[in-house]
Amino acid sequence: MEPKELEAVVNAWILAQETYGEIGLDEDNPWPIEKVSDWHLEGNHELLWQFILTTYKRNLSASVQAMLAAGPLEDFLVNFGEMYIEQVETLSTKDPSFRHLLRGVWKNAMTDEVWSRIQALRTEIW
């Protein structure tokens, strides 16, 4: 996916999260939410990782941050945590914003090892 295409998905995903449930939003799952969900189902871990890296750096509201943490990031760690845990650890030690995002992640179906390593990175939870 080209960077401009990824930016378009990120922008639309953020907008969908900000406007979800408002009058005029007829869809249960707007296309950007479905798109990110499809990436999980298709096992497209590198694109998901790029989506997460691009999205968390934005100036997100607390509710959108919570949706990113408990949605795409948590699902990513469930499905691909063993492959990416070292990158997650490295990024969280270098970037307080990413470490903050980990506070909104829950165990879900993560392996015990990935979960214990995530817990070690979190100073508190939301």
WOHUMO-V213753 format. One record per helix or strand of 3 or more residues. SS is the DSSP state (H for helix, E for strand). FROM is the first residue (numbers start at 0). LEN is the number of residues. If there is no record, write none. Layout:
((SS,FROM,LEN) (SS,FROM,LEN))
This chain:
((H,2,17) (H,30,12) (H,44,12) (H,61,33) (H,95,9) (H,111,10))
